[in-house]
Amino acid sequence: QVQLVESGGGLVQAGDSLRLSCAASGLTFSINNCGWFRQAPGKEREFVATMNWSGGGTYYSDSVKGRFTIFRDSAKSTMYLQMNRLKSEDTAVYYCAAGFLESRTQTAVRRTASYDYWGQGTQVTVSS
């Protein structure tokens, strides 16, 4: 099992920056893929960004590309989501996720079903 704990959410103004953290523990050697998803009220959970657990292999949703960066501190087994130039439409609960993918394709990494482990979520609210 892998445990994921997010932190770093909060209330910010449009144009501000925020960094989310996701601390992983447990059997982290069993995962090769990790990422971030978000869910706004009344909407389905949607893909935000992903990366290889070992580094590299990043993909982003079109809505955040160029503004958000996913990266990892391997020494701390912690994954981050740096969010810049935040917009009101970025308001959502953000979840980190991890799992093992046999074939890490651009399609597969965008599916929630591709992830075995999820954090509890952290609220990000962007006021306009």
GUKOL-65091 format. One record per atom (N, C-alpha, C): residue in one letter; atom name; x, y, z; residue number from 0. Coordinates in steps of 0.1 Angstrom, whole numbers, padded with zeros to 4 digits. Layout:
N
+---------+-------+-------+-------+-------+-----+
! residuo ! atomo !     u !     v !     w ! num !
+---------+-------+-------+-------+-------+-----+
!       A !    CA !     X !     Y !     Z ! NUM !
...
+---------+-------+-------+-------+-------+-----+
//
This chain:
128
+---------+-------+-------+-------+-------+-----+
! residuo ! atomo !     u !     v !     w ! num !
+---------+-------+-------+-------+-------+-----+
!       Q !     N !  0008 ! -0012 !  0000 !   0 !
!       Q !    CA !  0000 !  0000 !  0000 !   0 !
!       Q !     C !  0009 !  0013 !  0000 !   0 !
!       V !     N !  0003 !  0023 ! -0006 !   1 !
!       V !    CA !  0010 !  0036 ! -0006 !   1 !
!       V !     C !  0000 !  0046 !  0000 !   1 !
!       Q !     N !  0005 !  0054 !  0009 !   2 !
!       Q !    CA ! -0003 !  0065 !  0015 !   2 !
!       Q !     C !  0002 !  0078 !  0009 !   2 !
!       L !     N ! -0008 !  0087 !  0006 !   3 !
!       L !    CA ! -0005 !  0100 !  0000 !   3 !
!       L !     C ! -0012 !  0110 !  0008 !   3 !
!       V !     N ! -0005 !  0121 !  0012 !   4 !
!       V !    CA ! -0011 !  0132 !  0020 !   4 !
!       V !     C ! -0008 !  0145 !  0013 !   4 !
!       E !     N ! -0018 !  0152 !  0009 !   5 !
!       E !    CA ! -0016 !  0165 !  0003 !   5 !
!       E !     C ! -0016 !  0176 !  0013 !   5 !
!       S !     N ! -0010 !  0187 !  0010 !   6 !
!       S !    CA ! -0010 !  0200 !  0018 !   6 !
!       S !     C ! -0008 !  0211 !  0008 !   6 !
!       G !     N ! -0010 !  0223 !  0014 !   7 !
!       G !    CA ! -0007 !  0235 !  0006 !   7 !
!       G !     C ! -0018 !  0243 !  0000 !   7 !
!       G !     N ! -0031 !  0238 !  0001 !   8 !
!       G !    CA ! -0042 !  0245 ! -0005 !   8 !
!       G !     C ! -0045 !  0257 !  0003 !   8 !
!       G !     N ! -0054 !  0265 ! -0003 !   9 !
!       G !    CA ! -0058 !  0277 !  0004 !   9 !
!       G !     C ! -0066 !  0287 ! -0005 !   9 !
!       L !     N ! -0068 !  0299 !  0001 !  10 !
!       L !    CA ! -0076 !  0309 ! -0007 !  10 !
!       L !     C ! -0066 !  0320 ! -0012 !  10 !
!       V !     N ! -0066 !  0322 ! -0025 !  11 !
!       V !    CA ! -0057 !  0332 ! -0031 !  11 !
!       V !     C ! -0065 !  0340 ! -0041 !  11 !
!       Q !     N ! -0058 !  0350 ! -0046 !  12 !
!       Q !    CA ! -0065 !  0359 ! -0056 !  12 !
!       Q !     C ! -0060 !  0355 ! -0070 !  12 !
!       A !     N ! -0068 !  0358 ! -0079 !  13 !
!       A !    CA ! -0064 !  0356 ! -0093 !  13 !
!       A !     C ! -0051 !  0362 ! -0096 !  13 !
!       G !     N ! -0042 !  0355 ! -0103 !  14 !
!       G !    CA ! -0029 !  0359 ! -0106 !  14 !
!       G !     C ! -0018 !  0355 ! -0096 !  14 !
!       D !     N ! -0023 !  0350 ! -0085 !  15 !
!       D !    CA ! -0013 !  0346 ! -0075 !  15 !
!       D !     C ! -0008 !  0332 ! -0078 !  15 !
!       S !     N !  0002 !  0328 ! -0070 !  16 !
!       S !    CA !  0008 !  0314 ! -0071 !  16 !
!       S !     C !  0006 !  0306 ! -0058 !  16 !
!       L !     N !  0006 !  0293 ! -0060 !  17 !
!       L !    CA !  0004 !  0284 ! -0049 !  17 !
!       L !     C !  0011 !  0271 ! -0052 !  17 !
!       R !     N !  0017 !  0265 ! -0042 !  18 !
!       R !    CA !  0024 !  0252 ! -0044 !  18 !
!       R !     C !  0017 !  0242 ! -0035 !  18 !
!       L !     N !  0013 !  0231 ! -0041 !  19 !
!       L !    CA !  0007 !  0219 ! -0034 !  19 !
!       L !     C !  0018 !  0209 ! -0032 !  19 !
!       S !     N !  0017 !  0202 ! -0021 !  20 !
!       S !    CA !  0027 !  0191 ! -0018 !  20 !
!       S !     C !  0019 !  0178 ! -0016 !  20 !
!       C !     N !  0025 !  0167 ! -0020 !  21 !
!       C !    CA !  0020 !  0154 ! -0018 !  21 !
!       C !     C !  0031 !  0145 ! -0012 !  21 !
!       A !     N !  0030 !  0141 !  0000 !  22 !
!       A !    CA !  0040 !  0133 !  0006 !  22 !
!       A !     C !  0035 !  0118 !  0005 !  22 !
!       A !     N !  0044 !  0110 !  0000 !  23 !
!       A !    CA !  0041 !  0096 ! -0002 !  23 !
!       A !     C !  0049 !  0087 !  0008 !  23 !
!       S !     N !  0042 !  0077 !  0013 !  24 !
!       S !    CA !  0049 !  0067 !  0022 !  24 !
!       S !     C !  0044 !  0053 !  0019 !  24 !
!       G !     N !  0050 !  0044 !  0025 !  25 !
!       G !    CA !  0046 !  0030 !  0023 !  25 !
!       G !     C !  0055 !  0024 !  0011 !  25 !
!       L !     N !  0048 !  0015 !  0003 !  26 !
!       L !    CA !  0055 !  0008 ! -0007 !  26 !
!       L !     C !  0057 !  0016 ! -0020 !  26 !
!       T !     N !  0064 !  0027 ! -0019 !  27 !
!       T !    CA !  0065 !  0036 ! -0030 !  27 !
!       T !     C !  0073 !  0029 ! -0042 !  27 !
!       F !     N !  0081 !  0019 ! -0039 !  28 !
!       F !    CA !  0088 !  0012 ! -0050 !  28 !
!       F !     C !  0079 !  0005 ! -0059 !  28 !
!       S !     N !  0066 !  0003 ! -0055 !  29 !
!       S !    CA !  0056 ! -0003 ! -0064 !  29 !
!       S !     C !  0050 !  0006 ! -0074 !  29 !
!       I !     N !  0053 !  0019 ! -0074 !  30 !
!       I !    CA !  0046 !  0028 ! -0083 !  30 !
!       I !     C !  0056 !  0033 ! -0093 !  30 !
!       N !     N !  0051 !  0037 ! -0105 !  31 !
!       N !    CA !  0059 !  0043 ! -0115 !  31 !
!       N !     C !  0053 !  0055 ! -0122 !  31 !
!       N !     N !  0041 !  0059 ! -0117 !  32 !
!       N !    CA !  0034 !  0070 ! -0122 !  32 !
!       N !     C !  0027 !  0078 ! -0111 !  32 !
!       C !     N !  0027 !  0091 ! -0112 !  33 !
!       C !    CA !  0020 !  0099 ! -0102 !  33 !
!       C !     C !  0015 !  0112 ! -0109 !  33 !
!       G !     N !  0005 !  0118 ! -0102 !  34 !
!       G !    CA ! -0001 !  0129 ! -0109 !  34 !
!       G !     C ! -0010 !  0137 ! -0100 !  34 !
!       W !     N ! -0016 !  0147 ! -0106 !  35 !
!       W !    CA ! -0026 !  0155 ! -0099 !  35 !
!       W !     C ! -0039 !  0156 ! -0107 !  35 !
!       F !     N ! -0050 !  0155 ! -0100 !  36 !
!       F !    CA ! -0063 !  0157 ! -0105 !  36 !
!       F !     C ! -0070 !  0168 ! -0097 !  36 !
!       R !     N ! -0081 !  0173 ! -0102 !  37 !
!       R !    CA ! -0089 !  0182 ! -0095 !  37 !
!       R !     C ! -0104 !  0180 ! -0098 !  37 !
!       Q !     N ! -0112 !  0184 ! -0088 !  38 !
!       Q !    CA ! -0127 !  0183 ! -0089 !  38 !
!       Q !     C ! -0134 !  0195 ! -0084 !  38 !
!       A !     N ! -0141 !  0202 ! -0093 !  39 !
!       A !    CA ! -0148 !  0214 ! -0089 !  39 !
!       A !     C ! -0163 !  0210 ! -0086 !  39 !
!       P !     N ! -0170 !  0218 ! -0078 !  40 !
!       P !    CA ! -0183 !  0214 ! -0074 !  40 !
!       P !     C ! -0192 !  0211 ! -0086 !  40 !
!       G !     N ! -0199 !  0200 ! -0086 !  41 !
!       G !    CA ! -0208 !  0196 ! -0096 !  41 !
!       G !     C ! -0202 !  0191 ! -0109 !  41 !
!       K !     N ! -0188 !  0189 ! -0109 !  42 !
!       K !    CA ! -0181 !  0184 ! -0120 !  42 !
!       K !     C ! -0174 !  0171 ! -0117 !  42 !
!       E !     N ! -0170 !  0164 ! -0128 !  43 !
!       E !    CA ! -0162 !  0152 ! -0126 !  43 !
!       E !     C ! -0148 !  0156 ! -0123 !  43 !
!       R !     N ! -0141 !  0146 ! -0117 !  44 !
!       R !    CA ! -0127 !  0148 ! -0114 !  44 !
!       R !     C ! -0120 !  0148 ! -0128 !  44 !
!       E !     N ! -0110 !  0158 ! -0129 !  45 !
!       E !    CA ! -0103 !  0159 ! -0142 !  45 !
!       E !     C ! -0088 !  0159 ! -0140 !  45 !
!       F !     N ! -0082 !  0154 ! -0150 !  46 !
!       F !    CA ! -0067 !  0153 ! -0150 !  46 !
!       F !     C ! -0061 !  0167 ! -0150 !  46 !
!       V !     N ! -0050 !  0169 ! -0143 !  47 !
!       V !    CA ! -0043 !  0182 ! -0143 !  47 !
!       V !     C ! -0028 !  0180 ! -0148 !  47 !
!       A !     N ! -0021 !  0171 ! -0142 !  48 !
!       A !    CA ! -0007 !  0169 ! -0146 !  48 !
!       A !     C ! -0002 !  0155 ! -0141 !  48 !
!       T !     N !  0008 !  0150 ! -0148 !  49 !
!       T !    CA !  0014 !  0137 ! -0143 !  49 !
!       T !     C !  0029 !  0136 ! -0147 !  49 !
!       M !     N !  0036 !  0127 ! -0140 !  50 !
!       M !    CA !  0050 !  0125 ! -0143 !  50 !
!       M !     C !  0054 !  0111 ! -0139 !  50 !
!       N !     N !  0065 !  0106 ! -0144 !  51 !
!       N !    CA !  0071 !  0094 ! -0140 !  51 !
!       N !     C !  0075 !  0095 ! -0125 !  51 !
!       W !     N !  0073 !  0085 ! -0117 !  52 !
!       W !    CA !  0077 !  0086 ! -0103 !  52 !
!       W !     C !  0092 !  0088 ! -0102 !  52 !
!       S !     N !  0099 !  0083 ! -0112 !  53 !
!       S !    CA !  0114 !  0084 ! -0112 !  53 !
!       S !     C !  0119 !  0097 ! -0117 !  53 !
!       G !     N !  0109 !  0105 ! -0123 !  54 !
!       G !    CA !  0113 !  0118 ! -0129 !  54 !
!       G !     C !  0110 !  0119 ! -0144 !  54 !
!       G !     N !  0107 !  0131 ! -0149 !  55 !
!       G !    CA !  0105 !  0132 ! -0163 !  55 !
!       G !     C !  0091 !  0127 ! -0167 !  55 !
!       G !     N !  0089 !  0126 ! -0180 !  56 !
!       G !    CA !  0077 !  0121 ! -0186 !  56 !
!       G !     C !  0065 !  0129 ! -0182 !  56 !
!       T !     N !  0066 !  0142 ! -0182 !  57 !
!       T !    CA !  0055 !  0151 ! -0177 !  57 !
!       T !     C !  0044 !  0153 ! -0188 !  57 !
!       Y !     N !  0032 !  0153 ! -0184 !  58 !
!       Y !    CA !  0021 !  0157 ! -0193 !  58 !
!       Y !     C !  0012 !  0166 ! -0185 !  58 !
!       Y !     N !  0005 !  0176 ! -0192 !  59 !
!       Y !    CA ! -0004 !  0185 ! -0186 !  59 !
!       Y !     C ! -0017 !  0186 ! -0194 !  59 !
!       S !     N ! -0027 !  0190 ! -0187 !  60 !
!       S !    CA ! -0039 !  0193 ! -0194 !  60 !
!       S !     C ! -0038 !  0207 ! -0201 !  60 !
!       D !     N ! -0045 !  0208 ! -0212 !  61 !
!       D !    CA ! -0044 !  0221 ! -0219 !  61 !
!       D !     C ! -0047 !  0233 ! -0211 !  61 !
!       S !     N ! -0056 !  0232 ! -0201 !  62 !
!       S !    CA ! -0060 !  0243 ! -0193 !  62 !
!       S !     C ! -0050 !  0248 ! -0183 !  62 !
!       V !     N ! -0040 !  0240 ! -0180 !  63 !
!       V !    CA ! -0029 !  0244 ! -0171 !  63 !
!       V !     C ! -0016 !  0245 ! -0177 !  63 !
!       K !     N ! -0014 !  0240 ! -0189 !  64 !
!       K !    CA ! -0001 !  0240 ! -0196 !  64 !
!       K !     C !  0005 !  0254 ! -0196 !  64 !
!       G !     N !  0017 !  0255 ! -0192 !  65 !
!       G !    CA !  0024 !  0268 ! -0192 !  65 !
!       G !     C !  0022 !  0276 ! -0179 !  65 !
!       R !     N !  0013 !  0272 ! -0171 !  66 !
!       R !    CA !  0011 !  0278 ! -0158 !  66 !
!       R !     C !  0014 !  0269 ! -0146 !  66 !
!       F !     N !  0012 !  0256 ! -0147 !  67 !
!       F !    CA !  0015 !  0247 ! -0137 !  67 !
!       F !     C !  0027 !  0239 ! -0140 !  67 !
!       T !     N !  0034 !  0234 ! -0129 !  68 !
!       T !    CA !  0046 !  0226 ! -0131 !  68 !
!       T !     C !  0045 !  0215 ! -0121 !  68 !
!       I !     N !  0046 !  0202 ! -0125 !  69 !
!       I !    CA !  0047 !  0191 ! -0116 !  69 !
!       I !     C !  0061 !  0187 ! -0115 !  69 !
!       F !     N !  0066 !  0184 ! -0102 !  70 !
!       F !    CA !  0079 !  0179 ! -0100 !  70 !
!       F !     C !  0080 !  0172 ! -0087 !  70 !
!       R !     N !  0091 !  0165 ! -0085 !  71 !
!       R !    CA !  0093 !  0157 ! -0073 !  71 !
!       R !     C !  0106 !  0158 ! -0067 !  71 !
!       D !     N !  0106 !  0158 ! -0054 !  72 !
!       D !    CA !  0119 !  0157 ! -0046 !  72 !
!       D !     C !  0120 !  0142 ! -0042 !  72 !
!       S !     N !  0129 !  0136 ! -0049 !  73 !
!       S !    CA !  0131 !  0121 ! -0047 !  73 !
!       S !     C !  0136 !  0118 ! -0033 !  73 !
!       A !     N !  0144 !  0127 ! -0027 !  74 !
!       A !    CA !  0149 !  0125 ! -0014 !  74 !
!       A !     C !  0139 !  0125 ! -0003 !  74 !
!       K !     N !  0128 !  0132 ! -0006 !  75 !
!       K !    CA !  0117 !  0133 !  0004 !  75 !
!       K !     C !  0105 !  0125 !  0000 !  75 !
!       S !     N !  0105 !  0118 ! -0012 !  76 !
!       S !    CA !  0093 !  0111 ! -0017 !  76 !
!       S !     C !  0081 !  0120 ! -0017 !  76 !
!       T !     N !  0083 !  0132 ! -0021 !  77 !
!       T !    CA !  0073 !  0142 ! -0021 !  77 !
!       T !     C !  0071 !  0147 ! -0035 !  77 !
!       M !     N !  0059 !  0148 ! -0040 !  78 !
!       M !    CA !  0056 !  0154 ! -0053 !  78 !
!       M !     C !  0049 !  0168 ! -0051 !  78 !
!       Y !     N !  0051 !  0177 ! -0060 !  79 !
!       Y !    CA !  0046 !  0190 ! -0059 !  79 !
!       Y !     C !  0039 !  0194 ! -0072 !  79 !
!       L !     N !  0030 !  0204 ! -0070 !  80 !
!       L !    CA !  0024 !  0211 ! -0081 !  80 !
!       L !     C !  0025 !  0226 ! -0079 !  80 !
!       Q !     N !  0034 !  0232 ! -0087 !  81 !
!       Q !    CA !  0035 !  0246 ! -0086 !  81 !
!       Q !     C !  0025 !  0252 ! -0095 !  81 !
!       M !     N !  0017 !  0261 ! -0090 !  82 !
!       M !    CA !  0006 !  0267 ! -0098 !  82 !
!       M !     C !  0008 !  0282 ! -0098 !  82 !
!       N !     N !  0010 !  0287 ! -0110 !  83 !
!       N !    CA !  0012 !  0302 ! -0112 !  83 !
!       N !     C !  0001 !  0307 ! -0120 !  83 !
!       R !     N !  0000 !  0321 ! -0119 !  84 !
!       R !    CA ! -0011 !  0328 ! -0127 !  84 !
!       R !     C ! -0024 !  0321 ! -0125 !  84 !
!       L !     N ! -0028 !  0319 ! -0113 !  85 !
!       L !    CA ! -0041 !  0312 ! -0110 !  85 !
!       L !     C ! -0053 !  0320 ! -0115 !  85 !
!       K !     N ! -0063 !  0312 ! -0119 !  86 !
!       K !    CA ! -0075 !  0318 ! -0124 !  86 !
!       K !     C ! -0087 !  0313 ! -0115 !  86 !
!       S !     N ! -0098 !  0320 ! -0116 !  87 !
!       S !    CA ! -0110 !  0316 ! -0108 !  87 !
!       S !     C ! -0114 !  0302 ! -0112 !  87 !
!       E !     N ! -0112 !  0298 ! -0125 !  88 !
!       E !    CA ! -0116 !  0285 ! -0129 !  88 !
!       E !     C ! -0107 !  0274 ! -0124 !  88 !
!       D !     N ! -0096 !  0277 ! -0118 !  89 !
!       D !    CA ! -0088 !  0267 ! -0111 !  89 !
!       D !     C ! -0093 !  0263 ! -0098 !  89 !
!       T !     N ! -0103 !  0269 ! -0093 !  90 !
!       T !    CA ! -0109 !  0266 ! -0080 !  90 !
!       T !     C ! -0115 !  0252 ! -0080 !  90 !
!       A !     N ! -0110 !  0244 ! -0071 !  91 !
!       A !    CA ! -0114 !  0229 ! -0070 !  91 !
!       A !     C ! -0107 !  0223 ! -0058 !  91 !
!       V !     N ! -0111 !  0211 ! -0055 !  92 !
!       V !    CA ! -0103 !  0202 ! -0046 !  92 !
!       V !     C ! -0093 !  0195 ! -0055 !  92 !
!       Y !     N ! -0081 !  0196 ! -0050 !  93 !
!       Y !    CA ! -0070 !  0190 ! -0058 !  93 !
!       Y !     C ! -0065 !  0177 ! -0051 !  93 !
!       Y !     N ! -0064 !  0166 ! -0059 !  94 !
!       Y !    CA ! -0060 !  0153 ! -0054 !  94 !
!       Y !     C ! -0047 !  0149 ! -0060 !  94 !
!       C !     N ! -0038 !  0143 ! -0052 !  95 !
!       C !    CA ! -0026 !  0137 ! -0058 !  95 !
!       C !     C ! -0030 !  0122 ! -0059 !  95 !
!       A !     N ! -0023 !  0115 ! -0068 !  96 !
!       A !    CA ! -0026 !  0101 ! -0071 !  96 !
!       A !     C ! -0013 !  0094 ! -0076 !  96 !
!       A !     N ! -0013 !  0081 ! -0074 !  97 !
!       A !    CA ! -0001 !  0073 ! -0078 !  97 !
!       A !     C ! -0006 !  0059 ! -0081 !  97 !
!       G !     N !  0003 !  0053 ! -0089 !  98 !
!       G !    CA !  0000 !  0039 ! -0092 !  98 !
!       G !     C !  0010 !  0033 ! -0102 !  98 !
!       F !     N !  0008 !  0021 ! -0106 !  99 !
!       F !    CA !  0017 !  0014 ! -0116 !  99 !
!       F !     C !  0009 !  0012 ! -0129 !  99 !
!       L !     N !  0016 !  0017 ! -0140 ! 100 !
!       L !    CA !  0010 !  0015 ! -0153 ! 100 !
!       L !     C !  0019 !  0006 ! -0161 ! 100 !
!       E !     N !  0013 ! -0004 ! -0167 ! 101 !
!       E !    CA !  0021 ! -0013 ! -0176 ! 101 !
!       E !     C !  0026 ! -0005 ! -0188 ! 101 !
!       S !     N !  0018 !  0004 ! -0194 ! 102 !
!       S !    CA !  0021 !  0012 ! -0205 ! 102 !
!       S !     C !  0017 !  0026 ! -0203 ! 102 !
!       R !     N !  0027 !  0035 ! -0200 ! 103 !
!       R !    CA !  0024 !  0049 ! -0196 ! 103 !
!       R !     C !  0022 !  0057 ! -0209 ! 103 !
!       T !     N !  0010 !  0056 ! -0214 ! 104 !
!       T !    CA !  0007 !  0064 ! -0226 ! 104 !
!       T !     C !  0000 !  0077 ! -0222 ! 104 !
!       Q !     N ! -0001 !  0087 ! -0231 ! 105 !
!       Q !    CA ! -0007 !  0100 ! -0229 ! 105 !
!       Q !     C ! -0022 !  0098 ! -0225 ! 105 !
!       T !     N ! -0028 !  0088 ! -0231 ! 106 !
!       T !    CA ! -0042 !  0085 ! -0228 ! 106 !
!       T !     C ! -0044 !  0079 ! -0215 ! 106 !
!       A !     N ! -0035 !  0069 ! -0212 ! 107 !
!       A !    CA ! -0037 !  0062 ! -0199 ! 107 !
!       A !     C ! -0034 !  0071 ! -0187 ! 107 !
!       V !     N ! -0025 !  0080 ! -0188 ! 108 !
!       V !    CA ! -0021 !  0088 ! -0176 ! 108 !
!       V !     C ! -0032 !  0098 ! -0173 ! 108 !
!       R !     N ! -0041 !  0100 ! -0182 ! 109 !
!       R !    CA ! -0052 !  0110 ! -0180 ! 109 !
!       R !     C ! -0065 !  0104 ! -0173 ! 109 !
!       R !     N ! -0065 !  0091 ! -0172 ! 110 !
!       R !    CA ! -0076 !  0084 ! -0167 ! 110 !
!       R !     C ! -0075 !  0082 ! -0152 ! 110 !
!       T !     N ! -0086 !  0085 ! -0144 ! 111 !
!       T !    CA ! -0086 !  0082 ! -0130 ! 111 !
!       T !     C ! -0084 !  0068 ! -0127 ! 111 !
!       A !     N ! -0089 !  0059 ! -0135 ! 112 !
!       A !    CA ! -0088 !  0045 ! -0133 ! 112 !
!       A !     C ! -0074 !  0039 ! -0134 ! 112 !
!       S !     N ! -0065 !  0047 ! -0139 ! 113 !
!       S !    CA ! -0051 !  0043 ! -0140 ! 113 !
!       S !     C ! -0043 !  0045 ! -0127 ! 113 !
!       Y !     N ! -0049 !  0051 ! -0117 ! 114 !
!       Y !    CA ! -0043 !  0054 ! -0104 ! 114 !
!       Y !     C ! -0048 !  0045 ! -0093 ! 114 !
!       D !     N ! -0040 !  0039 ! -0086 ! 115 !
!       D !    CA ! -0044 !  0030 ! -0075 ! 115 !
!       D !     C ! -0045 !  0037 ! -0061 ! 115 !
!       Y !     N ! -0038 !  0047 ! -0059 ! 116 !
!       Y !    CA ! -0038 !  0054 ! -0046 ! 116 !
!       Y !     C ! -0041 !  0069 ! -0048 ! 116 !
!       W !     N ! -0049 !  0074 ! -0038 ! 117 !
!       W !    CA ! -0053 !  0087 ! -0038 ! 117 !
!       W !     C ! -0051 !  0094 ! -0025 ! 117 !
!       G !     N ! -0048 !  0107 ! -0025 ! 118 !
!       G !    CA ! -0048 !  0114 ! -0013 ! 118 !
!       G !     C ! -0062 !  0119 ! -0009 ! 118 !
!       Q !     N ! -0063 !  0126 !  0002 ! 119 !
!       Q !    CA ! -0076 !  0130 !  0007 ! 119 !
!       Q !     C ! -0081 !  0143 !  0001 ! 119 !
!       G !     N ! -0073 !  0150 ! -0006 ! 120 !
!       G !    CA ! -0076 !  0162 ! -0013 ! 120 !
!       G !     C ! -0073 !  0175 ! -0005 ! 120 !
!       T !     N ! -0071 !  0186 ! -0012 ! 121 !
!       T !    CA ! -0068 !  0199 ! -0006 ! 121 !
!       T !     C ! -0075 !  0209 ! -0014 ! 121 !
!       Q !     N ! -0082 !  0218 ! -0007 ! 122 !
!       Q !    CA ! -0091 !  0228 ! -0014 ! 122 !
!       Q !     C ! -0082 !  0240 ! -0019 ! 122 !
!       V !     N ! -0084 !  0244 ! -0031 ! 123 !
!       V !    CA ! -0078 !  0256 ! -0037 ! 123 !
!       V !     C ! -0089 !  0265 ! -0042 ! 123 !
!       T !     N ! -0090 !  0277 ! -0036 ! 124 !
!       T !    CA ! -0100 !  0286 ! -0040 ! 124 !
!       T !     C ! -0093 !  0299 ! -0045 ! 124 !
!       V !     N ! -0097 !  0303 ! -0057 ! 125 !
!       V !    CA ! -0091 !  0315 ! -0064 ! 125 !
!       V !     C ! -0102 !  0325 ! -0065 ! 125 !
!       S !     N ! -0101 !  0336 ! -0059 ! 126 !
!       S !    CA ! -0110 !  0347 ! -0060 ! 126 !
!       S !     C ! -0107 !  0356 ! -0071 ! 126 !
!       S !     N ! -0117 !  0361 ! -0078 ! 127 !
!       S !    CA ! -0114 !  0370 ! -0090 ! 127 !
!       S !     C ! -0116 !  0384 ! -0086 ! 127 !
+---------+-------+-------+-------+-------+-----+
//
